[in-house]
Structures are given as structure tokens and as C-alpha cells.
Amino acid sequence: MNPFEMVIGIVLIVTIGSIIRAKYGVRRDHRGGEYFVGNQNQDAETKALQAEIRALKERIQVLERIATDHNRAATLDEEIERLRDRSHP
């Protein structure tokens, strides 16, 4: 392999790497540090998924509190039974 072919090979490898980085949204700042720039569709989807995860975590906390609070669970059962008795005269 002569030096000319080696230079062409290096340029080709760097170009392919740059194209792949651009496709995945990886950019470089003026210091050479890389950072991710996602497209707007991903940002909206990411925010929606984060909101859904937050809501699910809140629901899990409520369910854990109900499941671990034995006195409250018994009281809740009694209240439900009283409400059932009221609805059926």
C-alpha cells in the first residue's frame, strides 16, 4: 500500500465516521467535546414518556401505601362494606 492509498483510506474512514455521528445527532463543540442533539420528535416523545413514568411512579407509591398500611386497609374494607350496605336497603 503506497502512502497515497493510505491517505485516501484515512479520509474515507473519517468521512464515514462523521456521517454516522451526524445521523445519530452527535455534535462537537469548539473544544472538541461531543454532545447529543436529538431531533424534535424524539424530544416530544421523551418528555411524554418521562411524564408517563412519573405518573406510574406516583401510582406505585399509592399502591405501596395501601398494601403496607394494614390498619388503613382494614378500615377501607369496612368503609366499602358500609357503603354497599347503604346502597341495598
DRENKEVO-350829 format. One record per residue: residue in one letter; chain; y, x, z of N, C-alpha, C, CB in turn. Coordinates in steps of 0.1 Angstrom, whole numbers. Glycine has a CB too. Example, Ala and Ser with C-alpha at 12.3 -4.5 7.8 and 13.67 -1.06 7.14 Angstrom:
<dobas>
- A/A/-57/132/78/-45/123/78/-33/132/78/-45/113/90
- S/A/-22/128/71/-11/137/71/0/129/79/-6/141/57
</dobas>
This chain:
<dobas>
- M/A/-12/9/0/0/0/0/12/9/0/0/-10/12
- N/A/21/7/-10/33/15/-10/44/9/-2/38/17/-25
- P/A/54/16/1/65/11/10/72/-2/5/75/22/12
- F/A/73/-3/-8/79/-15/-14/71/-27/-10/81/-14/-29
- E/A/58/-26/-12/49/-38/-9/50/-41/6/35/-35/-13
- M/A/51/-31/15/52/-33/29/65/-40/33/51/-19/37
- V/A/76/-36/26/89/-43/29/88/-58/25/100/-36/21
- I/A/82/-60/13/80/-74/8/72/-82/18/74/-74/-6
- G/A/61/-76/23/52/-83/33/60/-86/46/40/-74/36
- I/A/68/-77/51/75/-79/63/86/-91/61/83/-67/68
- V/A/93/-90/50/102/-101/47/95/-114/46/110/-98/33
- L/A/84/-115/39/76/-127/38/72/-133/52/64/-125/29
- I/A/67/-124/60/63/-128/74/75/-134/82/56/-117/81
- V/A/86/-127/81/98/-131/89/103/-145/83/109/-121/88
- T/A/103/-146/70/107/-159/64/98/-170/68/107/-157/49
- I/A/85/-168/68/76/-179/72/78/-182/87/61/-175/69
- G/A/80/-172/95/82/-175/109/95/-183/111/83/-162/117
- S/A/105/-180/104/118/-187/105/117/-201/101/129/-180/97
- I/A/109/-204/90/107/-218/85/99/-226/96/99/-217/72
- I/A/89/-220/102/81/-227/112/90/-230/124/69/-218/116
- R/A/98/-220/129/107/-222/140/117/-234/137/115/-210/144
- A/A/122/-234/125/132/-244/121/125/-258/121/138/-241/108
- K/A/113/-258/117/105/-271/116/103/-277/130/92/-269/109
- Y/A/101/-268/140/98/-273/153/111/-274/162/89/-264/160
- G/A/123/-271/156/136/-272/162/139/-261/172/136/-285/170
- V/A/134/-249/170/137/-238/179/149/-231/172/125/-229/181
- R/A/160/-229/180/171/-222/175/174/-210/184/184/-231/176
- R/A/183/-201/179/187/-189/187/201/-189/190/183/-176/180
- D/A/205/-185/202/220/-184/205/225/-170/200/222/-186/220
- H/A/237/-167/203/243/-155/198/237/-142/205/258/-155/201
- R/A/230/-144/216/224/-133/223/209/-131/219/224/-135/238
- G/A/204/-140/211/190/-139/206/181/-147/215/186/-125/207
- G/A/186/-154/225/177/-163/233/174/-176/225/184/-166/246
- E/A/161/-180/227/157/-192/219/158/-204/228/142/-190/215
- Y/A/162/-215/222/162/-228/229/158/-239/219/177/-231/234
- F/A/154/-250/224/148/-261/216/159/-271/213/136/-268/224
- V/A/160/-275/201/169/-286/197/160/-296/190/180/-281/187
- G/A/157/-307/198/149/-318/192/157/-327/184/142/-325/203
- N/A/151/-335/176/158/-345/168/161/-357/176/151/-349/155
- Q/A/170/-366/171/175/-377/179/164/-387/182/186/-384/172
- N/A/154/-389/173/143/-398/176/135/-394/188/134/-400/163
- Q/A/133/-381/189/125/-376/200/133/-378/213/121/-361/198
- D/A/146/-376/213/154/-377/225/153/-392/230/168/-373/222
- A/A/155/-401/221/154/-415/225/140/-419/230/158/-424/213
- E/A/130/-414/223/116/-417/228/113/-410/241/106/-412/217
- T/A/118/-398/243/116/-391/255/123/-398/267/122/-376/254
- K/A/135/-403/265/142/-410/275/135/-423/279/157/-413/271
- A/A/130/-430/268/123/-442/271/110/-440/279/119/-449/258
- L/A/103/-429/275/91/-425/283/94/-421/297/83/-414/275
- Q/A/105/-414/299/108/-410/313/112/-422/321/120/-400/312
- A/A/119/-432/315/122/-444/322/109/-452/326/132/-453/314
- E/A/100/-452/317/87/-459/320/80/-452/331/79/-460/307
- I/A/79/-439/330/72/-431/341/79/-434/354/72/-416/338
- R/A/92/-434/355/100/-437/367/96/-450/373/115/-436/365
- A/A/96/-461/364/92/-474/368/78/-475/373/94/-484/356
- L/A/69/-468/367/55/-468/371/53/-461/385/46/-461/361
- K/A/61/-450/387/60/-443/400/65/-452/411/69/-430/399
- E/A/76/-460/408/81/-470/418/70/-480/421/94/-476/413
- R/A/63/-485/411/53/-495/413/41/-489/422/47/-500/400
- I/A/38/-477/419/27/-470/426/31/-469/441/24/-456/420
- Q/A/44/-465/444/48/-464/457/47/-477/465/63/-459/458
- V/A/51/-488/458/49/-502/464/35/-505/467/56/-512/455
- L/A/26/-502/457/12/-505/459/6/-496/470/4/-502/446
- E/A/10/-484/471/5/-475/482/10/-480/495/10/-461/480
- R/A/22/-485/496/27/-490/509/20/-503/513/43/-493/508
- I/A/17/-511/503/9/-523/506/-5/-520/511/9/-533/494
- A/A/-11/-510/504/-25/-507/507/-27/-499/520/-31/-498/495
- T/A/-17/-491/524/-18/-484/536/-13/-490/549/-11/-470/534
- D/A/-5/-501/547/1/-508/558/-8/-519/562/16/-513/555
- H/A/-18/-517/571/-28/-527/574/-22/-539/581/-39/-521/583
- N/A/-13/-538/590/-7/-549/597/1/-558/587/3/-545/608
- R/A/8/-552/578/16/-559/568/7/-566/558/26/-550/560
- A/A/-4/-560/555/-14/-566/546/-20/-579/552/-25/-556/542
- A/A/-23/-578/565/-29/-590/572/-18/-601/573/-34/-586/586
- T/A/-6/-597/576/5/-607/577/7/-613/563/17/-600/582
- L/A/7/-605/553/9/-610/539/-2/-620/536/9/-599/529
- D/A/-15/-617/539/-26/-626/537/-24/-640/544/-39/-620/541
- E/A/-19/-639/557/-17/-651/564/-5/-659/558/-13/-648/579
- E/A/5/-653/554/16/-660/547/12/-667/534/28/-650/544
- I/A/3/-660/527/-2/-666/514/-10/-678/517/-10/-656/506
- E/A/-19/-677/528/-27/-689/531/-18/-700/536/-37/-684/542
- R/A/-8/-698/544/1/-708/549/8/-715/537/12/-703/558
- L/A/12/-707/527/18/-713/515/8/-721/507/24/-702/507
- R/A/-4/-717/507/-14/-725/500/-17/-738/507/-27/-717/499
- D/A/-17/-738/520/-19/-750/528/-8/-760/526/-21/-746/543
- R/A/5/-755/525/16/-764/523/16/-771/510/29/-756/524
- S/A/11/-764/500/10/-770/486/0/-780/485/9/-759/476
- H/A/-11/-780/493/-21/-790/493/-21/-799/505/-35/-783/492
- P/A/-15/-811/504/-14/-820/516/-27/-825/521/-4/-831/513
</dobas>
